[in-house]
Amino acid sequence: MYVPEHFQENDQSRLLDHIETLGFGILVLADSQGIEANHLPFLLDRPPSGGPVRLACHVARNNPVWQRLTPEMKVLVIFQGPQAYISPSWYPTKAEHGRAVPTWNYLAIHAEGPARATTDPSWLRHHLSQLTDHHERHRSTPWQLSDAPEAFTNRLMQNIVGIEITIDTLVGKTKASQNQPEKNHAGVIVGLNQEPCSNAHELARMMADEN
């Protein structure tokens, strides 16, 4: 990913926070068979005492992607945050000199590292429990894996394979009008908040928080 210096996000902790919030990414691998991309929910594991940060996901056992993983292979996981078209009419400087063109603002994160597949039932149950608990935690009555009959979940787990990725490279790009004068940056936030789509509003909030 091309990342100009003024759009580079160097705060690794912030990038991990974004991954935890986004949750859904694209697992990409490339080998002699070609390029493969799968869209999957991910769970981030960052030990509080330090150590390797990992991503965990699962795929259908019939999905051949897990069989293509090798110890020497590195995979790429792509996460994309809020994104939206940026109109030059939102720049106050446009009225001054007219030198303005459209662009696109967005958040993108690339995580790379070795991956391994597992069919271990205890790993899968732990992963599914954590993944569910993470996304149910804000509900008044959170659903838990134990709410379903154990025989039923055990049978379903036989149809999936877990994948664990150890992150050794994390690159983030936050394109949020940092290269514009402050008044243009503020104008973009106002313009995004007037757009009809929620994605633009999320981007506006991110830009305000990052400023």
Rosetta constraint file for C-alpha pairs under 8 A:
AtomPair CA 1 CA 110 HARMONIC 7.94 0.50
AtomPair CA 3 CA 7 HARMONIC 6.24 0.50
AtomPair CA 3 CA 8 HARMONIC 5.78 0.50
AtomPair CA 3 CA 173 HARMONIC 6.16 0.50
AtomPair CA 4 CA 8 HARMONIC 6.29 0.50
AtomPair CA 6 CA 178 HARMONIC 6.74 0.50
AtomPair CA 6 CA 179 HARMONIC 6.78 0.50
AtomPair CA 7 CA 173 HARMONIC 5.55 0.50
AtomPair CA 7 CA 174 HARMONIC 5.29 0.50
AtomPair CA 7 CA 175 HARMONIC 5.31 0.50
AtomPair CA 7 CA 176 HARMONIC 7.61 0.50
AtomPair CA 7 CA 178 HARMONIC 7.10 0.50
AtomPair CA 8 CA 172 HARMONIC 6.18 0.50
AtomPair CA 8 CA 173 HARMONIC 4.97 0.50
AtomPair CA 8 CA 174 HARMONIC 6.39 0.50
AtomPair CA 9 CA 15 HARMONIC 7.56 0.50
AtomPair CA 9 CA 171 HARMONIC 7.40 0.50
AtomPair CA 9 CA 172 HARMONIC 5.06 0.50
AtomPair CA 9 CA 173 HARMONIC 5.57 0.50
AtomPair CA 9 CA 174 HARMONIC 6.24 0.50
AtomPair CA 10 CA 171 HARMONIC 7.81 0.50
AtomPair CA 10 CA 172 HARMONIC 7.19 0.50
AtomPair CA 11 CA 15 HARMONIC 6.47 0.50
AtomPair CA 12 CA 16 HARMONIC 6.26 0.50
AtomPair CA 12 CA 170 HARMONIC 7.31 0.50
AtomPair CA 13 CA 17 HARMONIC 6.22 0.50
AtomPair CA 14 CA 18 HARMONIC 6.27 0.50
AtomPair CA 15 CA 19 HARMONIC 6.31 0.50
AtomPair CA 15 CA 109 HARMONIC 7.24 0.50
AtomPair CA 15 CA 170 HARMONIC 7.99 0.50
AtomPair CA 15 CA 172 HARMONIC 6.62 0.50
AtomPair CA 16 CA 20 HARMONIC 6.14 0.50
AtomPair CA 16 CA 44 HARMONIC 7.93 0.50
AtomPair CA 17 CA 21 HARMONIC 6.25 0.50
AtomPair CA 18 CA 22 HARMONIC 5.99 0.50
AtomPair CA 18 CA 81 HARMONIC 7.80 0.50
AtomPair CA 19 CA 23 HARMONIC 5.81 0.50
AtomPair CA 19 CA 44 HARMONIC 7.33 0.50
AtomPair CA 19 CA 79 HARMONIC 6.82 0.50
AtomPair CA 19 CA 109 HARMONIC 7.86 0.50
AtomPair CA 20 CA 43 HARMONIC 7.19 0.50
AtomPair CA 20 CA 44 HARMONIC 6.05 0.50
AtomPair CA 22 CA 79 HARMONIC 7.24 0.50
AtomPair CA 22 CA 80 HARMONIC 7.67 0.50
AtomPair CA 22 CA 81 HARMONIC 6.71 0.50
AtomPair CA 23 CA 41 HARMONIC 5.71 0.50
AtomPair CA 23 CA 42 HARMONIC 5.33 0.50
AtomPair CA 23 CA 43 HARMONIC 6.57 0.50
AtomPair CA 24 CA 39 HARMONIC 7.32 0.50
AtomPair CA 24 CA 40 HARMONIC 5.75 0.50
AtomPair CA 24 CA 41 HARMONIC 4.33 0.50
AtomPair CA 24 CA 42 HARMONIC 5.81 0.50
AtomPair CA 24 CA 79 HARMONIC 6.76 0.50
AtomPair CA 25 CA 39 HARMONIC 5.82 0.50
AtomPair CA 25 CA 40 HARMONIC 5.62 0.50
AtomPair CA 25 CA 41 HARMONIC 6.28 0.50
AtomPair CA 25 CA 42 HARMONIC 6.81 0.50
AtomPair CA 25 CA 77 HARMONIC 6.33 0.50
AtomPair CA 25 CA 78 HARMONIC 5.39 0.50
AtomPair CA 25 CA 79 HARMONIC 4.66 0.50
AtomPair CA 25 CA 80 HARMONIC 7.22 0.50
AtomPair CA 26 CA 37 HARMONIC 6.28 0.50
AtomPair CA 26 CA 38 HARMONIC 5.43 0.50
AtomPair CA 26 CA 39 HARMONIC 4.49 0.50
AtomPair CA 26 CA 40 HARMONIC 6.14 0.50
AtomPair CA 26 CA 76 HARMONIC 7.96 0.50
AtomPair CA 26 CA 77 HARMONIC 5.33 0.50
AtomPair CA 26 CA 78 HARMONIC 5.02 0.50
AtomPair CA 26 CA 79 HARMONIC 6.68 0.50
AtomPair CA 27 CA 36 HARMONIC 7.97 0.50
AtomPair CA 27 CA 37 HARMONIC 5.47 0.50
AtomPair CA 27 CA 38 HARMONIC 5.11 0.50
AtomPair CA 27 CA 39 HARMONIC 6.40 0.50
AtomPair CA 27 CA 40 HARMONIC 7.15 0.50
AtomPair CA 27 CA 75 HARMONIC 7.11 0.50
AtomPair CA 27 CA 76 HARMONIC 5.93 0.50
AtomPair CA 27 CA 77 HARMONIC 4.55 0.50
AtomPair CA 27 CA 78 HARMONIC 6.70 0.50
AtomPair CA 28 CA 35 HARMONIC 7.17 0.50
AtomPair CA 28 CA 36 HARMONIC 5.61 0.50
AtomPair CA 28 CA 37 HARMONIC 4.43 0.50
AtomPair CA 28 CA 38 HARMONIC 6.62 0.50
AtomPair CA 28 CA 75 HARMONIC 5.90 0.50
AtomPair CA 28 CA 76 HARMONIC 5.04 0.50
AtomPair CA 28 CA 77 HARMONIC 6.04 0.50
AtomPair CA 28 CA 78 HARMONIC 7.80 0.50
AtomPair CA 29 CA 35 HARMONIC 5.83 0.50
AtomPair CA 29 CA 36 HARMONIC 5.39 0.50
AtomPair CA 29 CA 37 HARMONIC 6.70 0.50
AtomPair CA 29 CA 74 HARMONIC 7.39 0.50
AtomPair CA 29 CA 75 HARMONIC 4.99 0.50
AtomPair CA 29 CA 76 HARMONIC 6.41 0.50
AtomPair CA 30 CA 34 HARMONIC 5.58 0.50
AtomPair CA 30 CA 35 HARMONIC 4.35 0.50
AtomPair CA 30 CA 36 HARMONIC 6.29 0.50
AtomPair CA 30 CA 75 HARMONIC 7.72 0.50
AtomPair CA 31 CA 35 HARMONIC 6.66 0.50
AtomPair CA 36 CA 65 HARMONIC 7.36 0.50
AtomPair CA 40 CA 57 HARMONIC 6.96 0.50
AtomPair CA 40 CA 58 HARMONIC 7.71 0.50
AtomPair CA 40 CA 59 HARMONIC 7.84 0.50
AtomPair CA 41 CA 57 HARMONIC 6.31 0.50
AtomPair CA 42 CA 55 HARMONIC 6.25 0.50
AtomPair CA 42 CA 56 HARMONIC 5.56 0.50
AtomPair CA 42 CA 57 HARMONIC 4.92 0.50
AtomPair CA 42 CA 131 HARMONIC 7.85 0.50
AtomPair CA 43 CA 55 HARMONIC 5.64 0.50
AtomPair CA 43 CA 56 HARMONIC 5.16 0.50
AtomPair CA 43 CA 57 HARMONIC 6.48 0.50
AtomPair CA 43 CA 130 HARMONIC 7.82 0.50
AtomPair CA 43 CA 131 HARMONIC 6.03 0.50
AtomPair CA 44 CA 53 HARMONIC 7.53 0.50
AtomPair CA 44 CA 54 HARMONIC 6.03 0.50
AtomPair CA 44 CA 55 HARMONIC 4.77 0.50
AtomPair CA 44 CA 56 HARMONIC 6.57 0.50
AtomPair CA 45 CA 53 HARMONIC 5.79 0.50
AtomPair CA 45 CA 54 HARMONIC 5.11 0.50
AtomPair CA 45 CA 55 HARMONIC 6.15 0.50
AtomPair CA 45 CA 56 HARMONIC 7.68 0.50
AtomPair CA 46 CA 50 HARMONIC 7.26 0.50
AtomPair CA 46 CA 51 HARMONIC 7.70 0.50
AtomPair CA 46 CA 52 HARMONIC 7.14 0.50
AtomPair CA 46 CA 53 HARMONIC 4.66 0.50
AtomPair CA 46 CA 54 HARMONIC 6.55 0.50
AtomPair CA 47 CA 51 HARMONIC 6.31 0.50
AtomPair CA 47 CA 52 HARMONIC 7.46 0.50
AtomPair CA 47 CA 53 HARMONIC 6.88 0.50
AtomPair CA 52 CA 166 HARMONIC 6.51 0.50
AtomPair CA 52 CA 167 HARMONIC 7.05 0.50
AtomPair CA 52 CA 168 HARMONIC 7.97 0.50
AtomPair CA 53 CA 166 HARMONIC 6.05 0.50
AtomPair CA 53 CA 167 HARMONIC 5.71 0.50
AtomPair CA 54 CA 164 HARMONIC 6.73 0.50
AtomPair CA 54 CA 165 HARMONIC 5.43 0.50
AtomPair CA 54 CA 166 HARMONIC 4.48 0.50
AtomPair CA 54 CA 167 HARMONIC 5.65 0.50
AtomPair CA 55 CA 164 HARMONIC 5.76 0.50
AtomPair CA 55 CA 165 HARMONIC 5.06 0.50
AtomPair CA 55 CA 166 HARMONIC 6.55 0.50
AtomPair CA 55 CA 167 HARMONIC 7.29 0.50
AtomPair CA 56 CA 127 HARMONIC 7.39 0.50
AtomPair CA 56 CA 162 HARMONIC 7.24 0.50
AtomPair CA 56 CA 163 HARMONIC 5.74 0.50
AtomPair CA 56 CA 164 HARMONIC 4.53 0.50
AtomPair CA 56 CA 165 HARMONIC 6.33 0.50
AtomPair CA 57 CA 127 HARMONIC 7.85 0.50
AtomPair CA 57 CA 162 HARMONIC 5.88 0.50
AtomPair CA 57 CA 163 HARMONIC 5.32 0.50
AtomPair CA 57 CA 164 HARMONIC 6.61 0.50
AtomPair CA 58 CA 160 HARMONIC 6.43 0.50
AtomPair CA 58 CA 161 HARMONIC 5.46 0.50
AtomPair CA 58 CA 162 HARMONIC 4.21 0.50
AtomPair CA 58 CA 163 HARMONIC 5.61 0.50
AtomPair CA 59 CA 63 HARMONIC 6.53 0.50
AtomPair CA 59 CA 66 HARMONIC 7.74 0.50
AtomPair CA 59 CA 160 HARMONIC 5.53 0.50
AtomPair CA 59 CA 161 HARMONIC 5.47 0.50
AtomPair CA 59 CA 162 HARMONIC 6.52 0.50
AtomPair CA 59 CA 163 HARMONIC 7.67 0.50
AtomPair CA 60 CA 159 HARMONIC 5.98 0.50
AtomPair CA 60 CA 160 HARMONIC 4.41 0.50
AtomPair CA 60 CA 161 HARMONIC 6.23 0.50
AtomPair CA 61 CA 158 HARMONIC 7.88 0.50
AtomPair CA 61 CA 159 HARMONIC 5.17 0.50
AtomPair CA 61 CA 160 HARMONIC 4.54 0.50
AtomPair CA 61 CA 161 HARMONIC 5.45 0.50
AtomPair CA 62 CA 159 HARMONIC 7.65 0.50
AtomPair CA 62 CA 160 HARMONIC 7.98 0.50
AtomPair CA 64 CA 68 HARMONIC 6.84 0.50
AtomPair CA 65 CA 69 HARMONIC 7.08 0.50
AtomPair CA 66 CA 117 HARMONIC 5.95 0.50
AtomPair CA 66 CA 161 HARMONIC 7.37 0.50
AtomPair CA 66 CA 163 HARMONIC 7.29 0.50
AtomPair CA 67 CA 117 HARMONIC 7.88 0.50
AtomPair CA 69 CA 73 HARMONIC 6.62 0.50
AtomPair CA 69 CA 115 HARMONIC 6.79 0.50
AtomPair CA 69 CA 116 HARMONIC 6.58 0.50
AtomPair CA 69 CA 117 HARMONIC 7.24 0.50
AtomPair CA 70 CA 115 HARMONIC 7.68 0.50
AtomPair CA 70 CA 116 HARMONIC 7.40 0.50
AtomPair CA 71 CA 114 HARMONIC 6.89 0.50
AtomPair CA 71 CA 115 HARMONIC 7.25 0.50
AtomPair CA 71 CA 116 HARMONIC 7.18 0.50
AtomPair CA 72 CA 114 HARMONIC 7.13 0.50
AtomPair CA 73 CA 114 HARMONIC 5.91 0.50
AtomPair CA 73 CA 115 HARMONIC 7.35 0.50
AtomPair CA 74 CA 112 HARMONIC 6.53 0.50
AtomPair CA 74 CA 113 HARMONIC 4.90 0.50
AtomPair CA 74 CA 114 HARMONIC 4.42 0.50
AtomPair CA 74 CA 115 HARMONIC 6.68 0.50
AtomPair CA 75 CA 112 HARMONIC 5.65 0.50
AtomPair CA 75 CA 113 HARMONIC 5.66 0.50
AtomPair CA 75 CA 114 HARMONIC 6.13 0.50
AtomPair CA 75 CA 115 HARMONIC 6.67 0.50
AtomPair CA 75 CA 165 HARMONIC 7.88 0.50
AtomPair CA 76 CA 110 HARMONIC 6.67 0.50
AtomPair CA 76 CA 111 HARMONIC 5.74 0.50
AtomPair CA 76 CA 112 HARMONIC 4.58 0.50
AtomPair CA 76 CA 113 HARMONIC 6.91 0.50
AtomPair CA 77 CA 110 HARMONIC 5.82 0.50
AtomPair CA 77 CA 111 HARMONIC 5.13 0.50
AtomPair CA 77 CA 112 HARMONIC 6.34 0.50
AtomPair CA 78 CA 108 HARMONIC 7.26 0.50
AtomPair CA 78 CA 109 HARMONIC 5.81 0.50
AtomPair CA 78 CA 110 HARMONIC 4.79 0.50
AtomPair CA 78 CA 111 HARMONIC 6.53 0.50
AtomPair CA 79 CA 108 HARMONIC 5.84 0.50
AtomPair CA 79 CA 109 HARMONIC 5.09 0.50
AtomPair CA 79 CA 110 HARMONIC 6.51 0.50
AtomPair CA 80 CA 106 HARMONIC 7.70 0.50
AtomPair CA 80 CA 107 HARMONIC 5.78 0.50
AtomPair CA 80 CA 108 HARMONIC 4.59 0.50
AtomPair CA 80 CA 109 HARMONIC 6.39 0.50
AtomPair CA 81 CA 106 HARMONIC 6.60 0.50
AtomPair CA 81 CA 107 HARMONIC 4.80 0.50
AtomPair CA 81 CA 108 HARMONIC 6.17 0.50
AtomPair CA 82 CA 106 HARMONIC 5.78 0.50
AtomPair CA 82 CA 107 HARMONIC 6.14 0.50
AtomPair CA 82 CA 199 HARMONIC 5.65 0.50
AtomPair CA 82 CA 200 HARMONIC 7.12 0.50
AtomPair CA 82 CA 202 HARMONIC 5.98 0.50
AtomPair CA 82 CA 203 HARMONIC 5.06 0.50
AtomPair CA 83 CA 104 HARMONIC 7.18 0.50
AtomPair CA 83 CA 105 HARMONIC 5.54 0.50
AtomPair CA 83 CA 106 HARMONIC 4.09 0.50
AtomPair CA 83 CA 107 HARMONIC 6.65 0.50
AtomPair CA 83 CA 199 HARMONIC 6.45 0.50
AtomPair CA 83 CA 200 HARMONIC 6.68 0.50
AtomPair CA 83 CA 203 HARMONIC 6.10 0.50
AtomPair CA 84 CA 104 HARMONIC 5.80 0.50
AtomPair CA 84 CA 105 HARMONIC 5.68 0.50
AtomPair CA 84 CA 106 HARMONIC 6.65 0.50
AtomPair CA 84 CA 199 HARMONIC 6.84 0.50
AtomPair CA 84 CA 200 HARMONIC 5.49 0.50
AtomPair CA 84 CA 203 HARMONIC 7.16 0.50
AtomPair CA 85 CA 102 HARMONIC 7.45 0.50
AtomPair CA 85 CA 103 HARMONIC 6.22 0.50
AtomPair CA 85 CA 104 HARMONIC 4.59 0.50
AtomPair CA 85 CA 105 HARMONIC 6.56 0.50
AtomPair CA 86 CA 90 HARMONIC 7.74 0.50
AtomPair CA 86 CA 102 HARMONIC 5.70 0.50
AtomPair CA 86 CA 103 HARMONIC 5.19 0.50
AtomPair CA 86 CA 104 HARMONIC 5.32 0.50
AtomPair CA 86 CA 105 HARMONIC 6.68 0.50
AtomPair CA 86 CA 188 HARMONIC 7.05 0.50
AtomPair CA 86 CA 192 HARMONIC 7.81 0.50
AtomPair CA 87 CA 91 HARMONIC 7.96 0.50
AtomPair CA 87 CA 101 HARMONIC 7.45 0.50
AtomPair CA 87 CA 102 HARMONIC 5.04 0.50
AtomPair CA 87 CA 103 HARMONIC 6.98 0.50
AtomPair CA 87 CA 188 HARMONIC 7.95 0.50
AtomPair CA 88 CA 94 HARMONIC 6.91 0.50
AtomPair CA 88 CA 100 HARMONIC 5.46 0.50
AtomPair CA 88 CA 101 HARMONIC 5.30 0.50
AtomPair CA 88 CA 102 HARMONIC 5.17 0.50
AtomPair CA 88 CA 103 HARMONIC 7.86 0.50
AtomPair CA 89 CA 94 HARMONIC 6.67 0.50
AtomPair CA 90 CA 184 HARMONIC 7.00 0.50
AtomPair CA 90 CA 187 HARMONIC 5.19 0.50
AtomPair CA 90 CA 188 HARMONIC 5.43 0.50
AtomPair CA 90 CA 190 HARMONIC 7.82 0.50
AtomPair CA 90 CA 191 HARMONIC 5.87 0.50
AtomPair CA 91 CA 95 HARMONIC 7.86 0.50
AtomPair CA 91 CA 100 HARMONIC 7.69 0.50
AtomPair CA 91 CA 183 HARMONIC 7.42 0.50
AtomPair CA 91 CA 184 HARMONIC 4.58 0.50
AtomPair CA 91 CA 185 HARMONIC 7.70 0.50
AtomPair CA 91 CA 187 HARMONIC 5.70 0.50
AtomPair CA 91 CA 188 HARMONIC 6.81 0.50
AtomPair CA 92 CA 96 HARMONIC 7.28 0.50
AtomPair CA 92 CA 183 HARMONIC 6.71 0.50
AtomPair CA 92 CA 184 HARMONIC 5.89 0.50
AtomPair CA 92 CA 187 HARMONIC 6.84 0.50
AtomPair CA 93 CA 97 HARMONIC 6.45 0.50
AtomPair CA 93 CA 98 HARMONIC 7.16 0.50
AtomPair CA 93 CA 99 HARMONIC 7.86 0.50
AtomPair CA 93 CA 100 HARMONIC 7.97 0.50
AtomPair CA 93 CA 184 HARMONIC 6.95 0.50
AtomPair CA 94 CA 98 HARMONIC 4.31 0.50
AtomPair CA 94 CA 99 HARMONIC 6.06 0.50
AtomPair CA 94 CA 100 HARMONIC 5.86 0.50
AtomPair CA 104 CA 175 HARMONIC 7.88 0.50
AtomPair CA 105 CA 174 HARMONIC 7.81 0.50
AtomPair CA 105 CA 175 HARMONIC 5.00 0.50
AtomPair CA 105 CA 176 HARMONIC 5.37 0.50
AtomPair CA 105 CA 177 HARMONIC 7.14 0.50
AtomPair CA 105 CA 203 HARMONIC 7.92 0.50
AtomPair CA 106 CA 173 HARMONIC 7.93 0.50
AtomPair CA 106 CA 174 HARMONIC 6.14 0.50
AtomPair CA 106 CA 175 HARMONIC 5.27 0.50
AtomPair CA 106 CA 176 HARMONIC 6.67 0.50
AtomPair CA 106 CA 203 HARMONIC 7.41 0.50
AtomPair CA 107 CA 172 HARMONIC 7.59 0.50
AtomPair CA 107 CA 173 HARMONIC 5.83 0.50
AtomPair CA 107 CA 174 HARMONIC 4.64 0.50
AtomPair CA 107 CA 175 HARMONIC 6.30 0.50
AtomPair CA 108 CA 172 HARMONIC 5.88 0.50
AtomPair CA 108 CA 173 HARMONIC 5.27 0.50
AtomPair CA 108 CA 174 HARMONIC 6.62 0.50
AtomPair CA 109 CA 170 HARMONIC 7.27 0.50
AtomPair CA 109 CA 171 HARMONIC 5.76 0.50
AtomPair CA 109 CA 172 HARMONIC 4.40 0.50
AtomPair CA 109 CA 173 HARMONIC 6.35 0.50
AtomPair CA 110 CA 169 HARMONIC 7.97 0.50
AtomPair CA 110 CA 170 HARMONIC 5.83 0.50
AtomPair CA 110 CA 171 HARMONIC 5.19 0.50
AtomPair CA 110 CA 172 HARMONIC 6.37 0.50
AtomPair CA 111 CA 167 HARMONIC 6.10 0.50
AtomPair CA 111 CA 168 HARMONIC 7.64 0.50
AtomPair CA 111 CA 169 HARMONIC 5.78 0.50
AtomPair CA 111 CA 170 HARMONIC 4.64 0.50
AtomPair CA 111 CA 171 HARMONIC 6.56 0.50
AtomPair CA 112 CA 166 HARMONIC 7.84 0.50
AtomPair CA 112 CA 167 HARMONIC 5.56 0.50
AtomPair CA 112 CA 168 HARMONIC 6.09 0.50
AtomPair CA 112 CA 169 HARMONIC 5.09 0.50
AtomPair CA 112 CA 170 HARMONIC 6.52 0.50
AtomPair CA 113 CA 165 HARMONIC 6.12 0.50
AtomPair CA 113 CA 166 HARMONIC 5.35 0.50
AtomPair CA 113 CA 167 HARMONIC 4.79 0.50
AtomPair CA 113 CA 168 HARMONIC 5.18 0.50
AtomPair CA 113 CA 169 HARMONIC 6.59 0.50
AtomPair CA 114 CA 165 HARMONIC 5.73 0.50
AtomPair CA 114 CA 166 HARMONIC 5.79 0.50
AtomPair CA 114 CA 167 HARMONIC 7.46 0.50
AtomPair CA 115 CA 163 HARMONIC 6.65 0.50
AtomPair CA 115 CA 164 HARMONIC 5.50 0.50
AtomPair CA 115 CA 165 HARMONIC 4.27 0.50
AtomPair CA 115 CA 166 HARMONIC 6.48 0.50
AtomPair CA 116 CA 163 HARMONIC 5.64 0.50
AtomPair CA 116 CA 164 HARMONIC 5.46 0.50
AtomPair CA 116 CA 165 HARMONIC 6.65 0.50
AtomPair CA 117 CA 161 HARMONIC 6.68 0.50
AtomPair CA 117 CA 162 HARMONIC 5.57 0.50
AtomPair CA 117 CA 163 HARMONIC 4.49 0.50
AtomPair CA 117 CA 164 HARMONIC 6.52 0.50
AtomPair CA 118 CA 123 HARMONIC 7.66 0.50
AtomPair CA 118 CA 161 HARMONIC 5.90 0.50
AtomPair CA 118 CA 162 HARMONIC 5.01 0.50
AtomPair CA 118 CA 163 HARMONIC 6.26 0.50
AtomPair CA 118 CA 164 HARMONIC 7.97 0.50
AtomPair CA 119 CA 123 HARMONIC 7.66 0.50
AtomPair CA 119 CA 124 HARMONIC 7.05 0.50
AtomPair CA 119 CA 158 HARMONIC 7.97 0.50
AtomPair CA 119 CA 160 HARMONIC 7.53 0.50
AtomPair CA 119 CA 161 HARMONIC 5.22 0.50
AtomPair CA 119 CA 162 HARMONIC 6.21 0.50
AtomPair CA 120 CA 124 HARMONIC 6.27 0.50
AtomPair CA 121 CA 125 HARMONIC 6.04 0.50
AtomPair CA 121 CA 157 HARMONIC 7.28 0.50
AtomPair CA 122 CA 126 HARMONIC 6.09 0.50
AtomPair CA 123 CA 127 HARMONIC 6.02 0.50
AtomPair CA 123 CA 162 HARMONIC 7.77 0.50
AtomPair CA 124 CA 128 HARMONIC 6.04 0.50
AtomPair CA 124 CA 157 HARMONIC 7.11 0.50
AtomPair CA 124 CA 161 HARMONIC 7.67 0.50
AtomPair CA 124 CA 162 HARMONIC 6.26 0.50
AtomPair CA 125 CA 129 HARMONIC 6.01 0.50
AtomPair CA 125 CA 157 HARMONIC 7.80 0.50
AtomPair CA 126 CA 130 HARMONIC 6.14 0.50
AtomPair CA 127 CA 131 HARMONIC 6.01 0.50
AtomPair CA 128 CA 132 HARMONIC 6.00 0.50
AtomPair CA 128 CA 145 HARMONIC 7.36 0.50
AtomPair CA 129 CA 133 HARMONIC 5.99 0.50
AtomPair CA 129 CA 144 HARMONIC 6.98 0.50
AtomPair CA 129 CA 145 HARMONIC 5.70 0.50
AtomPair CA 130 CA 134 HARMONIC 6.00 0.50
AtomPair CA 131 CA 135 HARMONIC 6.56 0.50
AtomPair CA 132 CA 136 HARMONIC 5.94 0.50
AtomPair CA 132 CA 143 HARMONIC 7.56 0.50
AtomPair CA 132 CA 144 HARMONIC 6.67 0.50
AtomPair CA 132 CA 145 HARMONIC 7.16 0.50
AtomPair CA 133 CA 137 HARMONIC 5.64 0.50
AtomPair CA 133 CA 142 HARMONIC 7.48 0.50
AtomPair CA 133 CA 143 HARMONIC 7.66 0.50
AtomPair CA 133 CA 144 HARMONIC 6.62 0.50
AtomPair CA 136 CA 142 HARMONIC 5.01 0.50
AtomPair CA 136 CA 143 HARMONIC 6.34 0.50
AtomPair CA 136 CA 144 HARMONIC 8.00 0.50
AtomPair CA 137 CA 142 HARMONIC 6.15 0.50
AtomPair CA 138 CA 142 HARMONIC 7.45 0.50
AtomPair CA 143 CA 147 HARMONIC 6.74 0.50
AtomPair CA 144 CA 148 HARMONIC 7.85 0.50
AtomPair CA 145 CA 153 HARMONIC 7.94 0.50
AtomPair CA 146 CA 150 HARMONIC 6.98 0.50
AtomPair CA 148 CA 152 HARMONIC 6.95 0.50
AtomPair CA 148 CA 153 HARMONIC 6.77 0.50
AtomPair CA 149 CA 153 HARMONIC 6.50 0.50
AtomPair CA 150 CA 154 HARMONIC 5.96 0.50
AtomPair CA 151 CA 155 HARMONIC 6.18 0.50
AtomPair CA 152 CA 156 HARMONIC 6.41 0.50
AtomPair CA 153 CA 157 HARMONIC 6.05 0.50
AtomPair CA 154 CA 158 HARMONIC 6.61 0.50
AtomPair CA 155 CA 159 HARMONIC 7.39 0.50
AtomPair CA 156 CA 160 HARMONIC 7.31 0.50
AtomPair CA 157 CA 161 HARMONIC 7.91 0.50
AtomPair CA 176 CA 207 HARMONIC 5.97 0.50
AtomPair CA 177 CA 184 HARMONIC 7.87 0.50
AtomPair CA 177 CA 185 HARMONIC 5.72 0.50
AtomPair CA 177 CA 188 HARMONIC 7.88 0.50
AtomPair CA 178 CA 185 HARMONIC 7.20 0.50
AtomPair CA 180 CA 184 HARMONIC 5.89 0.50
AtomPair CA 180 CA 185 HARMONIC 6.07 0.50
AtomPair CA 181 CA 185 HARMONIC 6.34 0.50
AtomPair CA 182 CA 186 HARMONIC 6.19 0.50
AtomPair CA 183 CA 187 HARMONIC 6.06 0.50
AtomPair CA 184 CA 188 HARMONIC 6.16 0.50
AtomPair CA 185 CA 189 HARMONIC 6.59 0.50
AtomPair CA 186 CA 190 HARMONIC 6.43 0.50
AtomPair CA 187 CA 191 HARMONIC 6.13 0.50
AtomPair CA 188 CA 192 HARMONIC 6.02 0.50
AtomPair CA 188 CA 204 HARMONIC 7.77 0.50
AtomPair CA 189 CA 193 HARMONIC 6.24 0.50
AtomPair CA 189 CA 204 HARMONIC 4.93 0.50
AtomPair CA 189 CA 205 HARMONIC 7.87 0.50
AtomPair CA 189 CA 207 HARMONIC 7.07 0.50
AtomPair CA 189 CA 208 HARMONIC 7.29 0.50
AtomPair CA 190 CA 194 HARMONIC 6.59 0.50
AtomPair CA 190 CA 204 HARMONIC 7.76 0.50
AtomPair CA 191 CA 195 HARMONIC 6.69 0.50
AtomPair CA 192 CA 200 HARMONIC 5.19 0.50
AtomPair CA 192 CA 201 HARMONIC 5.91 0.50
AtomPair CA 192 CA 203 HARMONIC 7.47 0.50
AtomPair CA 192 CA 204 HARMONIC 5.81 0.50
AtomPair CA 193 CA 200 HARMONIC 6.68 0.50
AtomPair CA 193 CA 201 HARMONIC 5.12 0.50
AtomPair CA 193 CA 204 HARMONIC 6.36 0.50
AtomPair CA 195 CA 200 HARMONIC 6.41 0.50
AtomPair CA 195 CA 201 HARMONIC 7.39 0.50
AtomPair CA 196 CA 200 HARMONIC 7.84 0.50
AtomPair CA 197 CA 201 HARMONIC 6.97 0.50
AtomPair CA 198 CA 202 HARMONIC 6.24 0.50
AtomPair CA 199 CA 203 HARMONIC 6.27 0.50
AtomPair CA 200 CA 204 HARMONIC 6.20 0.50
AtomPair CA 201 CA 205 HARMONIC 6.30 0.50
AtomPair CA 202 CA 206 HARMONIC 6.22 0.50
AtomPair CA 203 CA 207 HARMONIC 6.12 0.50
AtomPair CA 204 CA 208 HARMONIC 6.19 0.50
AtomPair CA 205 CA 209 HARMONIC 6.14 0.50
AtomPair CA 206 CA 210 HARMONIC 6.00 0.50
AtomPair CA 207 CA 211 HARMONIC 6.04 0.50
